[in-house]
Amino acid sequence: MNLPELCIRRPVMTTLLMAALVIFGIAAYPRLPVNELPNVDFPTINISASLPGASPETMASSVATPLESQLSTVAGIDSMTSSSSLGSTTITVTFSLDRSIDGAAQDVQAAISAAQRQLPQDMPTPPTYRKVNPADAPILFLTMQSSTLPLSTVDDYAETELAQRLSMVDGVAQVNVYGSQKYAVRIAVDPDRLAATGIGVDKMVDAIAAANVNKATGSLNGRRQLLSIRSDGQLMRAADYGQIVVAYRNGAPVRLSDIAVPRDSVQDDQKASWYNGTRAITLAIQRQPGANTVETVDKILALLPNFSVTLPPSVKLDVMYDRSDSIRDSVHDVQFTLVLAGILVVIVIYLFLGNASATLIPAVALPISVLGTFGAMFALGYSLDNLSLLALTLAVGFVVDDAIVMLENIMRHIEMGETPFDAAVKGANEIGFTIFSMTLSLVAVFIPVMFMSGIVGRLFHEFAVVISVSILISGFVSITLTPMLCSRFVKAHSHDKRSFIVVWFDRGFASMTNGYTSTLAWCMRHPRTVVGVFALSLVATGVLFVITPKDFIPAGDSGQLRVTTEGPTDISFAAMSARQQSLADMALKDPNIEGVMSSVGAGGARATINSGSLLLRLKDPAERGHTTPDQIIQELRHKFAEVPGIRTYIQNPPSIQVGGRQSKAQYQYTVQSTDLHALYDWSGKLVAAFQKLPGFQDVTTDLDLNSPSMVVTVNRNKLAPLGLTMDQVQTALGSAFGENQISTIYGSATQYWVILQVERRMQDDPAVLSKLYVTADSGKLVPLNTVASFERKPQVLTVNHQGQLPAVTVSFNLAPGVSLSDAVASIDRATTELKLPPTLSGSVQGTAQAFQDSVKGMGLLLLLAVFVIYLVLGILYESFIHPLTILSGLPAAAVGALLTLVIFNASLDLFAFVGIIMLVGIVKKNAIMMIDFALERQREGGVTPYEAIAEACRVRFRPIMMTTAAAFAGTLPIALGIGAGASTRQPLGLAVVGGLVVSQILTLYLTPVIYLYMNRLQEHLAPSKKLETHPAH
């Protein structure tokens, strides 16, 4: 007694097995985490170091290089980049996907400690690291505004209460404060007054530090009591500092207010943030690599009501942008697509069978298979994301295939007059091995995907496992539950009670069957014509593969656009702010945009006065008439061009962030060399060449050689006679113009800086340097211009390294309709024409590099999938020949898929390629039904191969059409591209639908002809065994 017959005879056992699958699935579903995509985040660690006042070259040589040297010894590094600007260095280390981020963090900490001895001793704090990818977009933006309180007070709440608490939430990497207005006392020095009183800057710094102290003062520990001693050594407000006595002149005190103006100010008055045109403090929350976006956001949002209670009533806390909204919408739409696909599949089955009770059987198998898969997903630790749900949606067309084939065969026996019980037993025995072959060979398609490495393997591993599990469960259901239900509930339907729709459909299908039979006979009489079509399909596949544009992963619609802005290098903060707000006002007036966060001088390691950013929150797709982000970008590009003196770079953030280098545009090309002169010279030529390439937009570079600077050249021969040292000169310069922290105010929950600066109005004239005095060892004040000369020169704004070598990155965006494959090909041609010297090496980075790697593996993956199926079919049928017959329809499917992509102007991206791999499984299922039946008829004897395959085509025509129609109905909602994030999924649906249509037309005629040729070949190779080809039962 085989398994189907056992289940038919033991309905209680079968029912309980199915009930267990359903119960486990229902219990698992609400416990599955929700995410956008499977975890494909590279473990990334960001190291930051600062040395106030140090030039970019100094930071690169004295800070970045020693750290990079030690970090390079850490195992598992995929890439390492650094960016050194004025006073700061940021190093981003990306590790291989299989490296634990916690283990990597420990190794990074050890490397930082080892490099500590080689770093400058005057660094205010040791380098720090965070488990965060700086190039990854924040998952949540919070804004804080108040119409009555000063921003410094609002900032206090933001940084001491919200930011600190949010940074402790599991999954949060860091909380960046845009437009930070942290309170500080700024002491603006007047050099003319200093010179008049004969006081050096260092003398004033010492006086301030001595006046504002917070030291331990001990306690009175007597025999009867213990009293702690407290003193009021701290100066908390700016007004308190004006009374500090700096020196005495002619017996009279010179107070700080006589030579400087203390002000209640902010720590960085060259930063600002706005929300919808009003000044605000913005919290940008970034997640740790690998953290679940939805879960992390939920934890943060759960804390907001508590924050609202503790904040003053005048402080308004808003969620400016929530990344999880688009993820939830996208997942919800995929769930809807899943249900819609199921309904369409059931309708297809009913039309073919015309029997409501028979239709309910595969309709029952469908939810059981899906719910059983949910249980397996929970056990494997998977999430409900776009790819896992997409796998289930596509599986809807497959999971009913096996039940359809089983049901159709049993129905055929019932219509021949057998009882439902006998028909179920006989039909299940006949078709059982066919279902087993189809199920196992379909799962075999995804075996190579499961074992792929790199980002593509990590991305689609979960997809392959989910769809394979659902197919295996459906196969199990079809040979257990389906025949049991057929034996008890299906009866031959009365032709008198059928609806007119079914009658109409049956007539049409009967005509189709007759038409197919007659055209098949013609094709089998003209086999060379059919083989010629097969050869043409092979050629067409190659041609279409070459001409079809290729991409990595579509950006989709995350409900936001990111804009990087850049003004002239010598622009003032006020001018940059005005231009930035002009852009923000334009964006706010756009009917597709709901909210705008704008900031200047904030965001990233290269934050400068001339840099800014805009975050544009888009309205829901329905509210903006389903206008795509790319269309909005093109509209904004023309509007923003009207604002003079500022450049804009607009991006639609990608679903997957590849690489850790921050850039103004989405794609990058990096050139490296140890020859700085050649590197800087050729990078300019590359930018010029890229700007001429068709379809390239926003071409820019991270190299700026024209940052204005004032070079102070010290005559060292004059220092010693005047009692000065180079250290004293640089200390005086740093104290006056470095805006350094010269003292600290200790608050109850945080610390505030006391900052010294030359009066801002006097910094417009470089001649102010001549008014600076340096205190010699003798106490004498020496004017700086007596030992130094001043010259205005351009300097490099940032120094960048990649893999420890100096590097320059050219970034660019692509115009709509320009594929990444075309862009990479254009870059190759441009660099070849330029003839870069051998001392330079260049390559695409980030997403473009991942695309190149994925394209290299596409062909190999497809060949592996076909080879694995061949192995499985060869084992099942104990034949070297007929697996080739079954696989002969693959070129037709590939032609259909690629041709559909070209017609609908879609790219062959990773999603579409997976669709083509799925077609391999779908097409060979149809062939299996034909070939298996023909082989069985030949073994029974009395028929020729021609008669066997002709009968197989006629008998299996209905189940083949049913399974193909079911797969078509299950995939159609995806191909239509309806709902949030549909643009990402649509190429896959188009590929499957197009491949199904073309392959269905061609393989119904091609497979029988190839079968006859292969049968002759087998007879020629082994004439004594011509009827011994049989399945390995």
ZIRA-V371549 format. One record per residue. N is the residue number from 1. OMEGA is omega in whole degrees, 0 to 359 (999 if undefined). Layout:
# ZIRA-V371549
n=N omega=OMEGA
n=N omega=OMEGA
This chain:
# ZIRA-V371549
n=1 omega=180
n=2 omega=186
n=3 omega=179
n=4 omega=181
n=5 omega=177
n=6 omega=181
n=7 omega=178
n=8 omega=184
n=9 omega=180
n=10 omega=185
n=11 omega=180
n=12 omega=178
n=13 omega=181
n=14 omega=181
n=15 omega=181
n=16 omega=177
n=17 omega=179
n=18 omega=179
n=19 omega=178
n=20 omega=178
n=21 omega=181
n=22 omega=183
n=23 omega=179
n=24 omega=180
n=25 omega=179
n=26 omega=180
n=27 omega=184
n=28 omega=189
n=29 omega=182
n=30 omega=181
n=31 omega=179
n=32 omega=177
n=33 omega=180
n=34 omega=179
n=35 omega=180
n=36 omega=181
n=37 omega=172
n=38 omega=183
n=39 omega=177
n=40 omega=180
n=41 omega=172
n=42 omega=174
n=43 omega=186
n=44 omega=179
n=45 omega=183
n=46 omega=181
n=47 omega=181
n=48 omega=177
n=49 omega=182
n=50 omega=173
n=51 omega=188
n=52 omega=176
n=53 omega=182
n=54 omega=181
n=55 omega=178
n=56 omega=179
n=57 omega=179
n=58 omega=179
n=59 omega=182
n=60 omega=185
n=61 omega=187
n=62 omega=182
n=63 omega=185
n=64 omega=185
n=65 omega=178
n=66 omega=179
n=67 omega=180
n=68 omega=180
n=69 omega=179
n=70 omega=181
n=71 omega=181
n=72 omega=179
n=73 omega=180
n=74 omega=183
n=75 omega=171
n=76 omega=181
n=77 omega=176
n=78 omega=177
n=79 omega=178
n=80 omega=179
n=81 omega=177
n=82 omega=177
n=83 omega=181
n=84 omega=178
n=85 omega=183
n=86 omega=174
n=87 omega=183
n=88 omega=176
n=89 omega=175
n=90 omega=178
n=91 omega=179
n=92 omega=181
n=93 omega=178
n=94 omega=183
n=95 omega=178
n=96 omega=187
n=97 omega=183
n=98 omega=180
n=99 omega=176
n=100 omega=182
n=101 omega=179
n=102 omega=177
n=103 omega=178
n=104 omega=180
n=105 omega=178
n=106 omega=179
n=107 omega=178
n=108 omega=178
n=109 omega=178
n=110 omega=179
n=111 omega=178
n=112 omega=179
n=113 omega=180
n=114 omega=181
n=115 omega=187
n=116 omega=183
n=117 omega=182
n=118 omega=183
n=119 omega=178
n=120 omega=183
n=121 omega=183
n=122 omega=174
n=123 omega=185
n=124 omega=179
n=125 omega=176
n=126 omega=176
n=127 omega=179
n=128 omega=179
n=129 omega=175
n=130 omega=177
n=131 omega=184
n=132 omega=173
n=133 omega=184
n=134 omega=180
n=135 omega=181
n=136 omega=182
n=137 omega=176
n=138 omega=181
n=139 omega=182
n=140 omega=174
n=141 omega=175
n=142 omega=177
n=143 omega=178
n=144 omega=181
n=145 omega=175
n=146 omega=180
n=147 omega=184
n=148 omega=184
n=149 omega=175
n=150 omega=182
n=151 omega=178
n=152 omega=176
n=153 omega=177
n=154 omega=180
n=155 omega=177
n=156 omega=178
n=157 omega=183
n=158 omega=187
n=159 omega=184
n=160 omega=182
n=161 omega=186
n=162 omega=187
n=163 omega=182
n=164 omega=181
n=165 omega=181
n=166 omega=180
n=167 omega=179
n=168 omega=179
n=169 omega=180
n=170 omega=180
n=171 omega=179
n=172 omega=179
n=173 omega=179
n=174 omega=178
n=175 omega=178
n=176 omega=178
n=177 omega=178
n=178 omega=181
n=179 omega=182
n=180 omega=180
n=181 omega=182
n=182 omega=185
n=183 omega=174
n=184 omega=172
n=185 omega=178
n=186 omega=180
n=187 omega=183
n=188 omega=185
n=189 omega=174
n=190 omega=183
n=191 omega=179
n=192 omega=179
n=193 omega=178
n=194 omega=181
n=195 omega=182
n=196 omega=181
n=197 omega=179
n=198 omega=181
n=199 omega=177
n=200 omega=180
n=201 omega=182
n=202 omega=178
n=203 omega=180
n=204 omega=178
n=205 omega=180
n=206 omega=181
n=207 omega=180
n=208 omega=181
n=209 omega=180
n=210 omega=182
n=211 omega=182
n=212 omega=184
n=213 omega=177
n=214 omega=185
n=215 omega=176
n=216 omega=183
n=217 omega=172
n=218 omega=182
n=219 omega=174
n=220 omega=185
n=221 omega=182
n=222 omega=181
n=223 omega=184
n=224 omega=184
n=225 omega=177
n=226 omega=180
n=227 omega=174
n=228 omega=182
n=229 omega=178
n=230 omega=177
n=231 omega=181
n=232 omega=183
n=233 omega=184
n=234 omega=172
n=235 omega=191
n=236 omega=184
n=237 omega=184
n=238 omega=182
n=239 omega=181
n=240 omega=185
n=241 omega=182
n=242 omega=183
n=243 omega=181
n=244 omega=177
n=245 omega=182
n=246 omega=181
n=247 omega=175
n=248 omega=176
n=249 omega=183
n=250 omega=176
n=251 omega=181
n=252 omega=180
n=253 omega=171
n=254 omega=182
n=255 omega=182
n=256 omega=181
n=257 omega=179
n=258 omega=185
n=259 omega=182
n=260 omega=180
n=261 omega=175
n=262 omega=181
n=263 omega=167
n=264 omega=187
n=265 omega=180
n=266 omega=185
n=267 omega=177
n=268 omega=183
n=269 omega=176
n=270 omega=176
n=271 omega=178
n=272 omega=178
n=273 omega=179
n=274 omega=172
n=275 omega=183
n=276 omega=174
n=277 omega=181
n=278 omega=180
n=279 omega=184
n=280 omega=169
n=281 omega=184
n=282 omega=176
n=283 omega=178
n=284 omega=188
n=285 omega=178
n=286 omega=180
n=287 omega=173
n=288 omega=175
n=289 omega=180
n=290 omega=180
n=291 omega=179
n=292 omega=185
n=293 omega=184
n=294 omega=180
n=295 omega=181
n=296 omega=179
n=297 omega=179
n=298 omega=179
n=299 omega=180
n=300 omega=182
n=301 omega=179
n=302 omega=180
n=303 omega=187
n=304 omega=177
n=305 omega=178
n=306 omega=178
n=307 omega=182
n=308 omega=179
n=309 omega=184
n=310 omega=181
n=311 omega=174
n=312 omega=182
n=313 omega=183
n=314 omega=179
n=315 omega=182
n=316 omega=179
n=317 omega=182
n=318 omega=169
n=319 omega=183
n=320 omega=180
n=321 omega=181
n=322 omega=182
n=323 omega=184
n=324 omega=180
n=325 omega=181
n=326 omega=178
n=327 omega=179
n=328 omega=180
n=329 omega=181
n=330 omega=179
n=331 omega=178
n=332 omega=181
n=333 omega=176
n=334 omega=176
n=335 omega=177
n=336 omega=178
n=337 omega=178
n=338 omega=180
n=339 omega=180
n=340 omega=178
n=341 omega=178
n=342 omega=179
n=343 omega=180
n=344 omega=180
n=345 omega=179
n=346 omega=178
n=347 omega=179
n=348 omega=181
n=349 omega=181
n=350 omega=180
n=351 omega=181
n=352 omega=185
n=353 omega=181
n=354 omega=185
n=355 omega=185
n=356 omega=181
n=357 omega=178
n=358 omega=180
n=359 omega=182
n=360 omega=184
n=361 omega=174
n=362 omega=177
n=363 omega=176
n=364 omega=180
n=365 omega=183
n=366 omega=180
n=367 omega=178
n=368 omega=180
n=369 omega=181
n=370 omega=180
n=371 omega=177
n=372 omega=178
n=373 omega=176
n=374 omega=178
n=375 omega=178
n=376 omega=179
n=377 omega=179
n=378 omega=180
n=379 omega=181
n=380 omega=179
n=381 omega=180
n=382 omega=181
n=383 omega=171
n=384 omega=180
n=385 omega=184
n=386 omega=184
n=387 omega=179
n=388 omega=177
n=389 omega=175
n=390 omega=177
n=391 omega=179
n=392 omega=179
n=393 omega=178
n=394 omega=181
n=395 omega=179
n=396 omega=179
n=397 omega=181
n=398 omega=188
n=399 omega=177
n=400 omega=181
n=401 omega=183
n=402 omega=179
n=403 omega=178
n=404 omega=181
n=405 omega=178
n=406 omega=183
n=407 omega=182
n=408 omega=180
n=409 omega=177
n=410 omega=178
n=411 omega=179
n=412 omega=178
n=413 omega=178
n=414 omega=179
n=415 omega=176
n=416 omega=174
n=417 omega=180
n=418 omega=177
n=419 omega=179
n=420 omega=182
n=421 omega=180
n=422 omega=179
n=423 omega=180
n=424 omega=181
n=425 omega=183
n=426 omega=181
n=427 omega=179
n=428 omega=178
n=429 omega=181
n=430 omega=191
n=431 omega=186
n=432 omega=181
n=433 omega=178
n=434 omega=179
n=435 omega=179
n=436 omega=180
n=437 omega=181
n=438 omega=182
n=439 omega=183
n=440 omega=181
n=441 omega=177
n=442 omega=176
n=443 omega=181
n=444 omega=179
n=445 omega=188
n=446 omega=180
n=447 omega=177
n=448 omega=179
n=449 omega=182
n=450 omega=186
n=451 omega=175
n=452 omega=177
n=453 omega=177
n=454 omega=185
n=455 omega=180
n=456 omega=178
n=457 omega=179
n=458 omega=183
n=459 omega=188
n=460 omega=177
n=461 omega=180
n=462 omega=177
n=463 omega=183
n=464 omega=181
n=465 omega=182
n=466 omega=182
n=467 omega=178
n=468 omega=179
n=469 omega=180
n=470 omega=179
n=471 omega=179
n=472 omega=178
n=473 omega=180
n=474 omega=177
n=475 omega=178
n=476 omega=180
n=477 omega=185
n=478 omega=180
n=479 omega=178
n=480 omega=185
n=481 omega=185
n=482 omega=179
n=483 omega=178
n=484 omega=179
n=485 omega=178
n=486 omega=183
n=487 omega=186
n=488 omega=188
n=489 omega=183
n=490 omega=175
n=491 omega=177
n=492 omega=185
n=493 omega=179
n=494 omega=180
n=495 omega=181
n=496 omega=187
n=497 omega=183
n=498 omega=179
n=499 omega=183
n=500 omega=179
n=501 omega=180
n=502 omega=179
n=503 omega=179
n=504 omega=181
n=505 omega=180
n=506 omega=179
n=507 omega=179
n=508 omega=181
n=509 omega=177
n=510 omega=177
n=511 omega=178
n=512 omega=180
n=513 omega=179
n=514 omega=178
n=515 omega=179
n=516 omega=182
n=517 omega=182
n=518 omega=179
n=519 omega=177
n=520 omega=179
n=521 omega=178
n=522 omega=182
n=523 omega=181
n=524 omega=174
n=525 omega=179
n=526 omega=186
n=527 omega=182
n=528 omega=177
n=529 omega=180
n=530 omega=178
n=531 omega=176
n=532 omega=176
n=533 omega=178
n=534 omega=179
n=535 omega=178
n=536 omega=179
n=537 omega=176
n=538 omega=180
n=539 omega=181
n=540 omega=179
n=541 omega=180
n=542 omega=181
n=543 omega=181
n=544 omega=179
n=545 omega=180
n=546 omega=187
n=547 omega=180
n=548 omega=178
n=549 omega=185
n=550 omega=180
n=551 omega=180
n=552 omega=177
n=553 omega=179
n=554 omega=182
n=555 omega=181
n=556 omega=183
n=557 omega=181
n=558 omega=178
n=559 omega=180
n=560 omega=170
n=561 omega=178
n=562 omega=181
n=563 omega=173
n=564 omega=182
n=565 omega=183
n=566 omega=177
n=567 omega=177
n=568 omega=185
n=569 omega=182
n=570 omega=182
n=571 omega=177
n=572 omega=180
n=573 omega=181
n=574 omega=180
n=575 omega=179
n=576 omega=179
n=577 omega=180
n=578 omega=180
n=579 omega=179
n=580 omega=181
n=581 omega=174
n=582 omega=177
n=583 omega=181
n=584 omega=179
n=585 omega=178
n=586 omega=181
n=587 omega=181
n=588 omega=180
n=589 omega=180
n=590 omega=184
n=591 omega=181
n=592 omega=187
n=593 omega=183
n=594 omega=182
n=595 omega=182
n=596 omega=170
n=597 omega=184
n=598 omega=178
n=599 omega=178
n=600 omega=177
n=601 omega=182
n=602 omega=173
n=603 omega=174
n=604 omega=184
n=605 omega=183
n=606 omega=181
n=607 omega=178
n=608 omega=181
n=609 omega=184
n=610 omega=179
n=611 omega=179
n=612 omega=179
n=613 omega=175
n=614 omega=170
n=615 omega=182
n=616 omega=177
n=617 omega=183
n=618 omega=174
n=619 omega=177
n=620 omega=182
n=621 omega=181
n=622 omega=182
n=623 omega=180
n=624 omega=176
n=625 omega=180
n=626 omega=172
n=627 omega=185
n=628 omega=176
n=629 omega=180
n=630 omega=178
n=631 omega=178
n=632 omega=179
n=633 omega=181
n=634 omega=177
n=635 omega=181
n=636 omega=181
n=637 omega=179
n=638 omega=180
n=639 omega=183
n=640 omega=180
n=641 omega=180
n=642 omega=179
n=643 omega=184
n=644 omega=172
n=645 omega=178
n=646 omega=179
n=647 omega=181
n=648 omega=178
n=649 omega=187
n=650 omega=179
n=651 omega=165
n=652 omega=189
n=653 omega=181
n=654 omega=178
n=655 omega=181
n=656 omega=178
n=657 omega=179
n=658 omega=181
n=659 omega=184
n=660 omega=181
n=661 omega=176
n=662 omega=178
n=663 omega=183
n=664 omega=181
n=665 omega=191
n=666 omega=186
n=667 omega=185
n=668 omega=170
n=669 omega=185
n=670 omega=176
n=671 omega=185
n=672 omega=176
n=673 omega=173
n=674 omega=178
n=675 omega=185
n=676 omega=182
n=677 omega=179
n=678 omega=181
n=679 omega=182
n=680 omega=181
n=681 omega=183
n=682 omega=177
n=683 omega=176
n=684 omega=178
n=685 omega=178
n=686 omega=179
n=687 omega=180
n=688 omega=180
n=689 omega=181
n=690 omega=181
n=691 omega=180
n=692 omega=183
n=693 omega=180
n=694 omega=177
n=695 omega=180
n=696 omega=179
n=697 omega=173
n=698 omega=180
n=699 omega=182
n=700 omega=182
n=701 omega=177
n=702 omega=178
n=703 omega=175
n=704 omega=183
n=705 omega=187
n=706 omega=175
n=707 omega=185
n=708 omega=178
n=709 omega=176
n=710 omega=183
n=711 omega=177
n=712 omega=180
n=713 omega=184
n=714 omega=175
n=715 omega=186
n=716 omega=180
n=717 omega=181
n=718 omega=187
n=719 omega=186
n=720 omega=179
n=721 omega=181
n=722 omega=178
n=723 omega=181
n=724 omega=173
n=725 omega=178
n=726 omega=180
n=727 omega=179
n=728 omega=179
n=729 omega=182
n=730 omega=177
n=731 omega=179
n=732 omega=179
n=733 omega=181
n=734 omega=180
n=735 omega=184
n=736 omega=189
n=737 omega=181
n=738 omega=183
n=739 omega=183
n=740 omega=173
n=741 omega=182
n=742 omega=177
n=743 omega=184
n=744 omega=173
n=745 omega=183
n=746 omega=177
n=747 omega=182
n=748 omega=183
n=749 omega=182
n=750 omega=180
n=751 omega=179
n=752 omega=183
n=753 omega=164
n=754 omega=190
n=755 omega=178
n=756 omega=178
n=757 omega=171
n=758 omega=180
n=759 omega=188
n=760 omega=183
n=761 omega=182
n=762 omega=182
n=763 omega=175
n=764 omega=183
n=765 omega=179
n=766 omega=180
n=767 omega=179
n=768 omega=177
n=769 omega=181
n=770 omega=182
n=771 omega=181
n=772 omega=179
n=773 omega=178
n=774 omega=181
n=775 omega=179
n=776 omega=179
n=777 omega=181
n=778 omega=184
n=779 omega=181
n=780 omega=177
n=781 omega=181
n=782 omega=177
n=783 omega=183
n=784 omega=183
n=785 omega=176
n=786 omega=181
n=787 omega=184
n=788 omega=173
n=789 omega=186
n=790 omega=181
n=791 omega=178
n=792 omega=180
n=793 omega=174
n=794 omega=177
n=795 omega=178
n=796 omega=183
n=797 omega=178
n=798 omega=174
n=799 omega=185
n=800 omega=176
n=801 omega=168
n=802 omega=184
n=803 omega=178
n=804 omega=179
n=805 omega=174
n=806 omega=185
n=807 omega=173
n=808 omega=182
n=809 omega=173
n=810 omega=180
n=811 omega=184
n=812 omega=170
n=813 omega=180
n=814 omega=178
n=815 omega=177
n=816 omega=180
n=817 omega=178
n=818 omega=183
n=819 omega=180
n=820 omega=178
n=821 omega=178
n=822 omega=181
n=823 omega=179
n=824 omega=178
n=825 omega=178
n=826 omega=179
n=827 omega=179
n=828 omega=180
n=829 omega=183
n=830 omega=180
n=831 omega=177
n=832 omega=179
n=833 omega=180
n=834 omega=182
n=835 omega=178
n=836 omega=180
n=837 omega=182
n=838 omega=179
n=839 omega=180
n=840 omega=173
n=841 omega=183
n=842 omega=178
n=843 omega=174
n=844 omega=183
n=845 omega=173
n=846 omega=183
n=847 omega=181
n=848 omega=178
n=849 omega=177
n=850 omega=177
n=851 omega=180
n=852 omega=180
n=853 omega=182
n=854 omega=179
n=855 omega=179
n=856 omega=183
n=857 omega=184
n=858 omega=182
n=859 omega=180
n=860 omega=180
n=861 omega=180
n=862 omega=178
n=863 omega=178
n=864 omega=180
n=865 omega=179
n=866 omega=181
n=867 omega=179
n=868 omega=178
n=869 omega=178
n=870 omega=179
n=871 omega=182
n=872 omega=181
n=873 omega=178
n=874 omega=178
n=875 omega=183
n=876 omega=185
n=877 omega=179
n=878 omega=183
n=879 omega=173
n=880 omega=191
n=881 omega=190
n=882 omega=169
n=883 omega=176
n=884 omega=177
n=885 omega=182
n=886 omega=183
n=887 omega=186
n=888 omega=181
n=889 omega=184
n=890 omega=179
n=891 omega=179
n=892 omega=179
n=893 omega=180
n=894 omega=178
n=895 omega=181
n=896 omega=181
n=897 omega=182
n=898 omega=180
n=899 omega=178
n=900 omega=178
n=901 omega=180
n=902 omega=182
n=903 omega=183
n=904 omega=175
n=905 omega=178
n=906 omega=182
n=907 omega=173
n=908 omega=178
n=909 omega=183
n=910 omega=180
n=911 omega=180
n=912 omega=180
n=913 omega=176
n=914 omega=176
n=915 omega=178
n=916 omega=177
n=917 omega=178
n=918 omega=178
n=919 omega=177
n=920 omega=180
n=921 omega=183
n=922 omega=185
n=923 omega=183
n=924 omega=175
n=925 omega=178
n=926 omega=180
n=927 omega=179
n=928 omega=181
n=929 omega=179
n=930 omega=187
n=931 omega=181
n=932 omega=180
n=933 omega=182
n=934 omega=179
n=935 omega=180
n=936 omega=180
n=937 omega=178
n=938 omega=179
n=939 omega=179
n=940 omega=175
n=941 omega=175
n=942 omega=179
n=943 omega=176
n=944 omega=176
n=945 omega=180
n=946 omega=181
n=947 omega=182
n=948 omega=182
n=949 omega=177
n=950 omega=178
n=951 omega=179
n=952 omega=180
n=953 omega=182
n=954 omega=183
n=955 omega=184
n=956 omega=183
n=957 omega=182
n=958 omega=179
n=959 omega=178
n=960 omega=179
n=961 omega=179
n=962 omega=182
n=963 omega=179
n=964 omega=179
n=965 omega=178
n=966 omega=178
n=967 omega=178
n=968 omega=181
n=969 omega=180
n=970 omega=183
n=971 omega=185
n=972 omega=179
n=973 omega=178
n=974 omega=181
n=975 omega=180
n=976 omega=175
n=977 omega=181
n=978 omega=174
n=979 omega=181
n=980 omega=179
n=981 omega=184
n=982 omega=182
n=983 omega=177
n=984 omega=184
n=985 omega=190
n=986 omega=180
n=987 omega=178
n=988 omega=180
n=989 omega=179
n=990 omega=181
n=991 omega=182
n=992 omega=181
n=993 omega=179
n=994 omega=179
n=995 omega=179
n=996 omega=184
n=997 omega=184
n=998 omega=182
n=999 omega=179
n=1000 omega=180
n=1001 omega=187
n=1002 omega=187
n=1003 omega=177
n=1004 omega=178
n=1005 omega=185
n=1006 omega=184
n=1007 omega=178
n=1008 omega=180
n=1009 omega=178
n=1010 omega=179
n=1011 omega=180
n=1012 omega=178
n=1013 omega=182
n=1014 omega=179
n=1015 omega=177
n=1016 omega=179
n=1017 omega=180
n=1018 omega=178
n=1019 omega=180
n=1020 omega=182
n=1021 omega=183
n=1022 omega=185
n=1023 omega=182
n=1024 omega=183
n=1025 omega=189
n=1026 omega=179
n=1027 omega=185
n=1028 omega=176
n=1029 omega=184
n=1030 omega=177
n=1031 omega=178
n=1032 omega=183
n=1033 omega=999
